[in-house]
Amino acid sequence: MSLFMLKIFTPAYILLFQEVNDGRMALVWEKAKHPDLSKFLIIGALLFIIGVAGVLTRRNIIVIFMSIELILNAANLNFIAMSRYLQETGSVNAVAGQIFAVFVIVVAAAEAAIGLGIVIALYRNKETIWVDEIDILKW
Amino acid sequence: MVLSGWEAVFFWVFSIAAIFAGLLTVMARNTIHSALFLISSLVSVAALFILLHAEFLAGVQILVYVGGVMVLFLFVIMLVNVGEEESGREEIFNRPRQVTTSVIFCTLLVAGLIYALNVGYDGIQKRDAGTISQTGAARQTADQNLATSATGASKITKGTEWVGNGLYRFGALPFEVASVLLLVAIIGSVMLARTLKQEAAVDDVAPDVLQKEAINDPEIPKIQAAE
């Protein structure tokens, strides 16, 4: 049974960690025990893609806004991971990533306030929150 | 930057939690559930920030996102509550063809991104290996020289001090611009969200528009009479 599970999950590991040349689980396990910068960046990329998929597929405008928050959050994760990496190399610009993340959070808060105001105004006029029914600009 | 021991365990726990909560945010039928899953995803990402030694950003993330933005989201969900979605009568995704296309392209994008990240990370690791081993010893002594906290169990890091210094030295102008942006956001959202009745009450509507609307809404003449 465990061999069967191994056969199923090994391709997933290969896809995730690029162990194409030596598909041995031991090396993957060794890498998984010591996650480095690239793992953080991969998590950021996955969160970003989930947000993009949410924006493209959902019909509810509020969930689309939440997916945008997810995208911005993934960008923040990338900024902070790179900032930590630059701290290790002793770069003078090491804090720039964190400062940028602060501004991303500020802009996200402003965007959420304006966007939700628009949603409320839209609901008052059109009585719908489905994006495929809000098509007054389409011709 | 290589995590090991319990840090690695927490990294995997919180990153898997963040990704699953993000997936459920996109896939949940009930919008309130979506918002709650987004909150748990944001909290997991805040934990990842702590693993990256960005304690200030983790606090800001919890306070601003979870405490501010998500409460706003929950209020708006309550204001524009739609029953068809929860009872399963309405389709929550776009048409199947659109969904298939976007999922295929997202899969391609994620495969390309992961490949590019691995290749690029190998590259910068090769470039920076010398510098990291040089600064490693200096960093360790600097970490040991940090002041201990009152309980003596942990040390007081300088991360927040660095962020504050950098914000006022290099980011002073964007900081001021951000305050103007927040002011614009406050005024804009109030302007967008108020009703015609509220606008009429503060005498902010042209009289002919008001007369036209008064036919539909019996409340407006009463407000005019009160003035």
Chai-1 contact restraints between the chains, C-beta under 6 A:
chainA,res_idxA,chainB,res_idxB,connection_type,confidence,min_distance_angstrom,max_distance_angstrom,comment,restraint_id
A,Q18,B,N118,contact,1.0,0.0,6.0,A-B,restraint_1
A,K33,B,A8,contact,1.0,0.0,6.0,A-B,restraint_2
A,H34,B,V2,contact,1.0,0.0,6.0,A-B,restraint_3
A,H34,B,S4,contact,1.0,0.0,6.0,A-B,restraint_4
A,P35,B,L3,contact,1.0,0.0,6.0,A-B,restraint_5
A,P35,B,A8,contact,1.0,0.0,6.0,A-B,restraint_6
A,P35,B,F11,contact,1.0,0.0,6.0,A-B,restraint_7
A,D36,B,V2,contact,1.0,0.0,6.0,A-B,restraint_8
A,L37,B,M1,contact,1.0,0.0,6.0,A-B,restraint_9
A,S38,B,L117,contact,1.0,0.0,6.0,A-B,restraint_10
A,S38,B,Y121,contact,1.0,0.0,6.0,A-B,restraint_11
A,L41,B,L117,contact,1.0,0.0,6.0,A-B,restraint_12
A,I42,B,I114,contact,1.0,0.0,6.0,A-B,restraint_13
A,I42,B,L117,contact,1.0,0.0,6.0,A-B,restraint_14
A,I43,B,S15,contact,1.0,0.0,6.0,A-B,restraint_15
A,A45,B,L113,contact,1.0,0.0,6.0,A-B,restraint_16
A,L46,B,I19,contact,1.0,0.0,6.0,A-B,restraint_17
A,L47,B,G22,contact,1.0,0.0,6.0,A-B,restraint_18
A,I49,B,C106,contact,1.0,0.0,6.0,A-B,restraint_19
A,I49,B,L109,contact,1.0,0.0,6.0,A-B,restraint_20
A,I49,B,V110,contact,1.0,0.0,6.0,A-B,restraint_21
A,I50,B,G22,contact,1.0,0.0,6.0,A-B,restraint_22
A,I50,B,L23,contact,1.0,0.0,6.0,A-B,restraint_23
A,I50,B,V26,contact,1.0,0.0,6.0,A-B,restraint_24
A,V52,B,C106,contact,1.0,0.0,6.0,A-B,restraint_25
A,A53,B,C106,contact,1.0,0.0,6.0,A-B,restraint_26
A,G54,B,V26,contact,1.0,0.0,6.0,A-B,restraint_27
A,L56,B,S102,contact,1.0,0.0,6.0,A-B,restraint_28
A,T57,B,F93,contact,1.0,0.0,6.0,A-B,restraint_29
A,T57,B,N94,contact,1.0,0.0,6.0,A-B,restraint_30
A,T57,B,V99,contact,1.0,0.0,6.0,A-B,restraint_31
A,T57,B,S102,contact,1.0,0.0,6.0,A-B,restraint_32
A,R59,B,N94,contact,1.0,0.0,6.0,A-B,restraint_33
A,I62,B,T31,contact,1.0,0.0,6.0,A-B,restraint_34
A,I62,B,I77,contact,1.0,0.0,6.0,A-B,restraint_35
A,V63,B,S34,contact,1.0,0.0,6.0,A-B,restraint_36
A,M66,B,T25,contact,1.0,0.0,6.0,A-B,restraint_37
A,M66,B,S34,contact,1.0,0.0,6.0,A-B,restraint_38
A,M66,B,L38,contact,1.0,0.0,6.0,A-B,restraint_39
A,L70,B,G22,contact,1.0,0.0,6.0,A-B,restraint_40
A,N73,B,V45,contact,1.0,0.0,6.0,A-B,restraint_41
A,L77,B,V45,contact,1.0,0.0,6.0,A-B,restraint_42
A,I80,B,F49,contact,1.0,0.0,6.0,A-B,restraint_43
A,I80,B,L52,contact,1.0,0.0,6.0,A-B,restraint_44
A,I80,B,A54,contact,1.0,0.0,6.0,A-B,restraint_45
A,A81,B,L52,contact,1.0,0.0,6.0,A-B,restraint_46
A,R84,B,M1,contact,1.0,0.0,6.0,A-B,restraint_47
A,R84,B,L52,contact,1.0,0.0,6.0,A-B,restraint_48
A,Y85,B,M1,contact,1.0,0.0,6.0,A-B,restraint_49
A,E88,B,M1,contact,1.0,0.0,6.0,A-B,restraint_50
A,E88,B,I132,contact,1.0,0.0,6.0,A-B,restraint_51
A,T89,B,D128,contact,1.0,0.0,6.0,A-B,restraint_52
A,T89,B,T131,contact,1.0,0.0,6.0,A-B,restraint_53
A,T89,B,I132,contact,1.0,0.0,6.0,A-B,restraint_54
A,G90,B,T135,contact,1.0,0.0,6.0,A-B,restraint_55
A,V95,B,W162,contact,1.0,0.0,6.0,A-B,restraint_56
A,V95,B,V163,contact,1.0,0.0,6.0,A-B,restraint_57
A,V95,B,G166,contact,1.0,0.0,6.0,A-B,restraint_58
A,Q98,B,A54,contact,1.0,0.0,6.0,A-B,restraint_59
A,Q98,B,L57,contact,1.0,0.0,6.0,A-B,restraint_60
A,Q98,B,V163,contact,1.0,0.0,6.0,A-B,restraint_61
A,I99,B,G166,contact,1.0,0.0,6.0,A-B,restraint_62
A,I99,B,L167,contact,1.0,0.0,6.0,A-B,restraint_63
A,I99,B,G171,contact,1.0,0.0,6.0,A-B,restraint_64
A,A101,B,L57,contact,1.0,0.0,6.0,A-B,restraint_65
A,I105,B,V60,contact,1.0,0.0,6.0,A-B,restraint_66
A,I105,B,V64,contact,1.0,0.0,6.0,A-B,restraint_67
A,V106,B,A178,contact,1.0,0.0,6.0,A-B,restraint_68
A,A109,B,V64,contact,1.0,0.0,6.0,A-B,restraint_69
A,A109,B,V69,contact,1.0,0.0,6.0,A-B,restraint_70
A,A110,B,L181,contact,1.0,0.0,6.0,A-B,restraint_71
A,A110,B,L182,contact,1.0,0.0,6.0,A-B,restraint_72
A,A110,B,A185,contact,1.0,0.0,6.0,A-B,restraint_73
A,A112,B,V69,contact,1.0,0.0,6.0,A-B,restraint_74
A,A113,B,A185,contact,1.0,0.0,6.0,A-B,restraint_75
A,A113,B,S189,contact,1.0,0.0,6.0,A-B,restraint_76
A,I114,B,A185,contact,1.0,0.0,6.0,A-B,restraint_77
A,I114,B,G188,contact,1.0,0.0,6.0,A-B,restraint_78
A,I114,B,S189,contact,1.0,0.0,6.0,A-B,restraint_79
A,L116,B,L72,contact,1.0,0.0,6.0,A-B,restraint_80
A,L116,B,V76,contact,1.0,0.0,6.0,A-B,restraint_81
A,G117,B,S189,contact,1.0,0.0,6.0,A-B,restraint_82
A,G117,B,L192,contact,1.0,0.0,6.0,A-B,restraint_83
A,G117,B,A193,contact,1.0,0.0,6.0,A-B,restraint_84
A,I118,B,L192,contact,1.0,0.0,6.0,A-B,restraint_85
A,I120,B,A193,contact,1.0,0.0,6.0,A-B,restraint_86
A,A121,B,L192,contact,1.0,0.0,6.0,A-B,restraint_87
A,Y123,B,V80,contact,1.0,0.0,6.0,A-B,restraint_88
A,I129,B,V80,contact,1.0,0.0,6.0,A-B,restraint_89
